[in-house]
Amino acid sequence: MKNPFILINTFTVAPEDQQRLITLLEKATDETVKYIDGFIAATLHRGVDGTKVTMYAQWESREAYENMRRNSTASPYLEEALRFAKLANGVSQLHGEVSRKMWSKYEGICEIKAITNARSSSSS
């Protein structure tokens, strides 16, 4: 694998929903996502103020990630997360654009923003 597709999502939630989101994302990974072709790993990070959850996910390719997003067993978890989060950041501009496009058909989800304009590259 040369250049994995890496996603960093930061969700903003009410402090009482932080554990709920972590549990939901762990369940999504354990029950569906880890079985989808191209998945490498995911790590969750809990913000110390109780309002943030950051997910760092690695996929073999962008296509593998997009296949997961179209997977009917994985998307309900992500849709639920976006419904009770106050805000979700796709870290790079490209990730923000891709996420907004993919979730545009769903009602009641939180705003999805990009927080940098960086794109990853590798010299290998």
Secondary structure, 3 states (H helix, E strand, C coil): CCCCEEEEEEEECCHHHHHHHHHHHHHHHHHCHHHCCCEEEEEEEECCCCCEEEEEEEECCHHHHHHHHHCCCCHHHHHHHHHHCCEEEECCHHHHHHHHHHHCCCCCCCEEEECCCCCCCCCC
